[in-house]
Structure formats: C-alpha cells, structure tokens
Amino acid sequence: MNQLNPKKLLHSKWTACHPVEKQKHFEVTRVVYDASGQVSDCRITAVHGGQTRSIDWRELQSSEHWLQGWK
C-alpha cells in the first residue's frame, strides 16, 4: 500500500507495474478539488507518449499496480 496525501498529488511521478497502453512512467498533471476539498478529478500523463487519461487517485495507493517514483 503506497502512502498518499491527496494534497501532494500534483506533479508526483508513478511507475505502472503492468504497462498501460505500452506506457510505464506517468506524472500527475492535473488535480481538481471539489468544494469540500476532496479530489474530484485526477489526470496522469505518460512521460514518453504524452497521452493523458483520468484516473481515480485512490488506485495509486495499490502497490500491486503502481510504484511511487520512476523505477
């Protein structure tokens, strides 16, 4: 389980344990908070390909799927 603070998500770097669409390294490029301060939208961008997609930020806590940093 990766320790994750939603306020420090922006610009954090992640490595997918199983490549996603042939991409392995990602950076969180956009985080949107709702009125109550909860994360309502989180977007990650592939470092090499540049593709952006939305992700539930809680998925990043799963160490089976994501490693923190670029490894």
Sequence and secondary structure as in RCSB ss.txt:
>XXXX:A:sequence
MNQLNPKKLLHSKWTACHPVEKQKHFEVTRVVYDASGQVSDCRITAVHGGQTRSIDWRELQSSEHWLQGWK
>XXXX:A:secstr
     GGG TT EEEEEEEETTEEEEEEEEEEE TTS EEEEEEEETTT  EEE  GGGGG TTTEEES  
